[in-house]
């Protein structure tokens, strides 16, 4: 299960760029849009500058 730590997320959009079907920005924070969407979660996690994505 993947989660986004809303305290750590700065809304940079890097995860959305890697996985546009999986993450989306809502009110300036990344949230899970579709947990079943095809996504390289490891790449998204590495792209996140604040380590806000928790796998
Ligand atoms: Fe938030 Fe990290 Fe996604 Fe940037 S990459 S929007 S900081 S979860």
Backbone and ligand atoms as CSV (ligand in chain L), in Angstrom:
chain,resi,resn,atom,element,x,y,z
A,1,UNK,N,N,0.835,-1.201,0.000
A,1,UNK,CA,C,0.000,0.000,0.000
A,1,UNK,C,C,0.872,1.254,0.000
A,2,UNK,N,N,0.494,2.203,-0.808
A,2,UNK,CA,C,1.274,3.433,-0.959
A,2,UNK,C,C,0.519,4.582,-0.294
A,3,UNK,N,N,1.269,5.408,0.417
A,3,UNK,CA,C,0.658,6.577,1.048
A,3,UNK,C,C,1.516,7.803,0.780
A,4,UNK,N,N,0.897,8.951,0.812
A,4,UNK,CA,C,1.649,10.194,0.732
A,4,UNK,C,C,1.521,10.895,2.080
A,5,UNK,N,N,2.665,11.152,2.694
A,5,UNK,CA,C,2.687,11.889,3.958
A,5,UNK,C,C,2.354,13.355,3.659
A,6,UNK,N,N,1.163,13.763,4.045
A,6,UNK,CA,C,0.691,15.104,3.704
A,6,UNK,C,C,1.487,16.204,4.402
A,7,UNK,N,N,2.137,15.854,5.504
A,7,UNK,CA,C,2.975,16.832,6.209
A,7,UNK,C,C,4.256,17.107,5.426
A,8,UNK,N,N,4.775,16.039,4.787
A,8,UNK,CA,C,6.058,16.165,4.090
A,8,UNK,C,C,5.902,16.661,2.659
A,9,UNK,N,N,4.774,16.366,2.034
A,9,UNK,CA,C,4.590,16.716,0.628
A,9,UNK,C,C,4.589,18.232,0.451
A,10,UNK,N,N,5.393,18.685,-0.546
A,10,UNK,CA,C,5.452,20.120,-0.847
A,10,UNK,C,C,4.743,20.441,-2.162
A,11,UNK,N,N,4.096,19.426,-2.729
A,11,UNK,CA,C,3.307,19.653,-3.936
A,11,UNK,C,C,4.118,19.974,-5.172
A,12,UNK,N,N,5.331,19.423,-5.250
A,12,UNK,CA,C,6.209,19.742,-6.385
A,12,UNK,C,C,5.739,19.097,-7.683
A,13,UNK,N,N,4.970,18.031,-7.568
A,13,UNK,CA,C,4.413,17.390,-8.760
A,13,UNK,C,C,5.305,16.348,-9.400
A,14,UNK,N,N,6.449,16.060,-8.808
A,14,UNK,CA,C,7.370,15.080,-9.413
A,14,UNK,C,C,6.724,13.696,-9.507
A,15,UNK,N,N,6.030,13.314,-8.473
A,15,UNK,CA,C,5.391,11.985,-8.487
A,15,UNK,C,C,4.301,11.919,-9.553
A,16,UNK,N,N,3.589,13.013,-9.730
A,16,UNK,CA,C,2.535,13.073,-10.748
A,16,UNK,C,C,3.157,12.978,-12.141
A,17,UNK,N,N,4.344,13.581,-12.306
A,17,UNK,CA,C,5.025,13.514,-13.597
A,17,UNK,C,C,5.429,12.078,-13.922
A,18,UNK,N,N,5.854,11.333,-12.894
A,18,UNK,CA,C,6.270,9.943,-13.103
A,18,UNK,C,C,5.054,9.042,-13.300
A,19,UNK,N,N,4.035,9.257,-12.504
A,19,UNK,CA,C,2.834,8.400,-12.521
A,19,UNK,C,C,1.565,9.245,-12.549
A,20,UNK,N,N,1.234,9.775,-13.712
A,20,UNK,CA,C,0.086,10.681,-13.790
A,20,UNK,C,C,-1.265,10.024,-13.519
A,21,UNK,N,N,-1.328,8.710,-13.678
A,21,UNK,CA,C,-2.610,8.040,-13.406
A,21,UNK,C,C,-2.738,7.613,-11.951
A,22,UNK,N,N,-1.605,7.558,-11.273
A,22,UNK,CA,C,-1.578,7.029,-9.909
A,22,UNK,C,C,-1.725,8.139,-8.864
A,23,UNK,N,N,-0.976,9.234,-9.104
A,23,UNK,CA,C,-1.016,10.377,-8.175
A,23,UNK,C,C,-1.730,11.554,-8.829
A,24,UNK,N,N,-2.290,12.415,-8.001
A,24,UNK,CA,C,-2.779,13.699,-8.504
A,24,UNK,C,C,-2.575,14.740,-7.411
A,25,UNK,N,N,-2.504,15.993,-7.857
A,25,UNK,CA,C,-2.352,17.082,-6.889
A,25,UNK,C,C,-3.721,17.606,-6.506
A,26,UNK,N,N,-3.939,17.686,-5.218
A,26,UNK,CA,C,-5.191,18.221,-4.705
A,26,UNK,C,C,-4.863,19.235,-3.620
A,27,UNK,N,N,-5.320,20.459,-3.783
A,27,UNK,CA,C,-5.032,21.520,-2.822
A,27,UNK,C,C,-3.532,21.619,-2.544
A,28,UNK,N,N,-2.721,21.441,-3.596
A,28,UNK,CA,C,-1.289,21.607,-3.457
A,28,UNK,C,C,-0.551,20.453,-2.813
A,29,UNK,N,N,-1.230,19.313,-2.684
A,29,UNK,CA,C,-0.585,18.125,-2.120
A,29,UNK,C,C,-0.882,16.941,-3.026
A,30,UNK,N,N,0.029,15.999,-3.024
A,30,UNK,CA,C,-0.186,14.796,-3.811
A,30,UNK,C,C,-1.051,13.807,-3.038
A,31,UNK,N,N,-2.019,13.269,-3.741
A,31,UNK,CA,C,-2.849,12.210,-3.145
A,31,UNK,C,C,-2.908,11.052,-4.135
A,32,UNK,N,N,-3.302,9.901,-3.635
A,32,UNK,CA,C,-3.461,8.742,-4.513
A,32,UNK,C,C,-4.757,8.911,-5.292
A,33,UNK,N,N,-4.602,8.914,-6.601
A,33,UNK,CA,C,-5.763,9.063,-7.481
A,33,UNK,C,C,-6.365,7.691,-7.775
A,34,UNK,N,N,-5.485,6.757,-8.154
A,34,UNK,CA,C,-5.951,5.413,-8.486
A,34,UNK,C,C,-4.859,4.413,-8.111
A,35,UNK,N,N,-5.043,3.772,-6.979
A,35,UNK,CA,C,-4.023,2.852,-6.469
A,35,UNK,C,C,-3.821,1.647,-7.374
A,36,UNK,N,N,-4.735,1.424,-8.287
A,36,UNK,CA,C,-4.593,0.287,-9.198
A,36,UNK,C,C,-3.958,0.688,-10.528
A,37,UNK,N,N,-3.681,1.974,-10.683
A,37,UNK,CA,C,-3.100,2.443,-11.944
A,37,UNK,C,C,-1.673,1.920,-12.099
A,38,UNK,N,N,-1.275,1.752,-13.337
A,38,UNK,CA,C,0.081,1.310,-13.626
A,38,UNK,C,C,1.055,2.413,-13.213
A,39,UNK,N,N,2.025,2.061,-12.364
A,39,UNK,CA,C,2.954,3.076,-11.862
A,39,UNK,C,C,4.232,2.428,-11.378
A,40,UNK,N,N,5.370,3.019,-11.746
A,40,UNK,CA,C,6.645,2.602,-11.178
A,40,UNK,C,C,6.818,3.357,-9.858
A,41,UNK,N,N,6.275,2.766,-8.804
A,41,UNK,CA,C,6.248,3.451,-7.508
A,41,UNK,C,C,7.665,3.729,-7.002
A,42,UNK,N,N,8.584,2.801,-7.303
A,42,UNK,CA,C,9.969,3.022,-6.865
A,42,UNK,C,C,10.545,4.288,-7.504
A,43,UNK,N,N,10.243,4.479,-8.787
A,43,UNK,CA,C,10.739,5.673,-9.487
A,43,UNK,C,C,10.095,6.925,-8.907
A,44,UNK,N,N,8.826,6.846,-8.598
A,44,UNK,CA,C,8.133,8.002,-8.014
A,44,UNK,C,C,8.701,8.330,-6.636
A,45,UNK,N,N,8.965,7.280,-5.868
A,45,UNK,CA,C,9.523,7.468,-4.526
A,45,UNK,C,C,10.892,8.129,-4.609
A,46,UNK,N,N,11.693,7.688,-5.577
A,46,UNK,CA,C,13.023,8.274,-5.752
A,46,UNK,C,C,12.945,9.717,-6.238
A,47,UNK,N,N,11.899,10.022,-7.009
A,47,UNK,CA,C,11.756,11.368,-7.558
A,47,UNK,C,C,11.300,12.375,-6.506
A,48,UNK,N,N,10.714,11.868,-5.443
A,48,UNK,CA,C,10.160,12.778,-4.419
A,48,UNK,C,C,11.282,13.411,-3.597
A,49,UNK,N,N,11.370,14.749,-3.603
A,49,UNK,CA,C,12.479,15.421,-2.908
A,49,UNK,C,C,12.357,15.395,-1.385
A,50,UNK,N,N,11.169,15.086,-0.877
A,50,UNK,CA,C,10.990,15.147,0.574
A,50,UNK,C,C,10.685,13.771,1.194
A,51,UNK,N,N,10.859,12.739,0.388
A,51,UNK,CA,C,10.574,11.367,0.866
A,51,UNK,C,C,9.189,11.264,1.483
A,52,UNK,N,N,8.225,11.879,0.799
A,52,UNK,CA,C,6.858,11.886,1.336
A,52,UNK,C,C,6.060,10.654,0.945
A,53,UNK,N,N,6.585,9.916,-0.041
A,53,UNK,CA,C,5.856,8.735,-0.486
A,53,UNK,C,C,6.296,7.537,0.331
A,54,UNK,N,N,5.333,6.934,0.974
A,54,UNK,CA,C,5.604,5.814,1.871
A,54,UNK,C,C,5.040,4.547,1.221
A,55,UNK,N,N,5.929,3.565,1.048
A,55,UNK,CA,C,5.484,2.298,0.446
A,55,UNK,C,C,5.422,1.236,1.524
L,1,LIG,FE1,FE,4.600,15.676,-2.880
L,1,LIG,FE2,FE,6.790,14.161,-3.168
L,1,LIG,FE3,FE,4.847,14.082,-4.994
L,1,LIG,FE4,FE,6.400,16.238,-4.782
L,1,LIG,S1,S,7.049,14.174,-5.410
L,1,LIG,S2,S,4.159,16.227,-5.019
L,1,LIG,S3,S,6.721,16.319,-2.572
L,1,LIG,S4,S,4.700,13.431,-2.844
